[in-house]
Amino acid sequence: MKTPDIEEILKSHAAGLLELVTAHPKHELASTAHLRAIWSVSQLAAADAKQKERFRELLGEHLRDWPTSESSNQARLWLARLLFAENKIDEAVDTYLQISVASLHSLPAARDLRSALPRLIQEFRTKQKSPASEAARISKIIFAQFVMQPDGSFQPTEGDCQRLLALAPLVAEFQTIEHAKFAQMLEAALQNSEARQADWYRPLLAATVAFLSGDENKQGRAKELFIEIEREPSALVQLFDLQNKLSAGKTAATFESWLVKTSEALEATATTAEERTNWQVERAKVLFANKRFEPATALLGPLAKSSPNRGDIQLLYARTLAELPEQRSAALDQWRRVSAKVKDQSEEWFESKYQVARLLLELGQKEKASELLRFLNAIPPGWSKSTWSNKFDELFAKSKDE
């Protein structure tokens, strides 16, 4: 007698359960039986396109027939994962967020979303959706996992400490929860932590609290905490990310010195030339963002020479030089080098052409600037559909003024 293979067993199991559900749709175990049938079909879906479509259909049926049952939360979790795997990001997120926060399935949903956040945020930016509002939506299910006591206090587990620390940059960038409130949660995590982790864990947690709290006394204490973690790259990377997110929209003095100090410490702990270069670039970005163009130029100049094929360095160096009136000639040369290497019609290509024409005009080479602009606009599609369109129009008008 032939032994049935696993595929036949799964198909038979699913068919039998679905037959029972059809015969007894009002039975109290109907939703459970239907969900188990879906599980059997899900095991077949990975290698069979027809079974994958059947899996999707059954999930839809379950959500239609038992929309408020606990089993529907499991179905939503499976459906969200399926949609995410198919790159249907918006539908996946909406489905995740329909999972009840009171459900046992909200925790794996929160884990999925937390792991996918970098990709999700990039997706929101690409689609010109608001990362802040989308991150706020997503954070509802994530933060629902950190249960507050009736008196508003928070008693975290050791695992909560690590998860909260990982979420700190998200909170800093998108204000998904009030900074001061999140700092209180982290402080509770610090007090309840048994500190079984590495020596740098508690200082990093405390420094994160200090930066998020807005408390000047705590931020003063951060200088002492920094000494305890300045030789630990993983802690420094987390701290740099947090500081970078918090610095957006702040005054130059607020976080510039911290970002520079942390990037210098990371450069000192780097084990390869590439890592050292990367942290020098990060420091240059901080200086550029805070309009400290001269020290940024001094840092980037040698990097641009030693890394001629690093497009990010060449572009940042060109942008920095262009901000210094006394460096216009050098900036023009650098923008020409950038223009020769970037992809035609790309954002960087339009920027480089604009900057070359602008610098020619500022250097008194009006005819050359006008000729370049006329040539650019004459080659389809011109600049009319680029994000630089208005700037090109204004510059072209200036190049024609007598």
Buried (B, 14 or more C-beta within 10 A) or exposed (E): EEEEEEEEEBBEBBEEBBEBBEEEEEEEEBBBBBBBBBBBBBBBBEEEEEBBEBBBEBBEBBBEBBEEBBBBBBBBBBBBBBBBEEEBBBBBBBBBBBBBBEBEBBBBBBEBBBEBBEEBBEBBEEEEBEBBEBBBBBBEBBBBBBEEEEEEEBEBEEEBBBBBBEBBBBBBBBBBBEBEBBBBBBBBBBEBBEEEBEEBBBBBBBBBBBBBBEBEEBBEBBEEBBEBBBEBBEBBBBBBBBBBBBBEEEEBEBBBEBBBBBBBBBBEBBEEEEBBBBBBBBBBBBBBBBEBBEBBBEBBBEBBEEBEEBBEBBBBBBBBBBBBEEBBEBBBBBBBBBBEBBEEEEEBBBBBBBBBBBBBBBBEBBEBBBBBBEEBBEEEEEBEEBEBEEBBBEBBEBBEEE
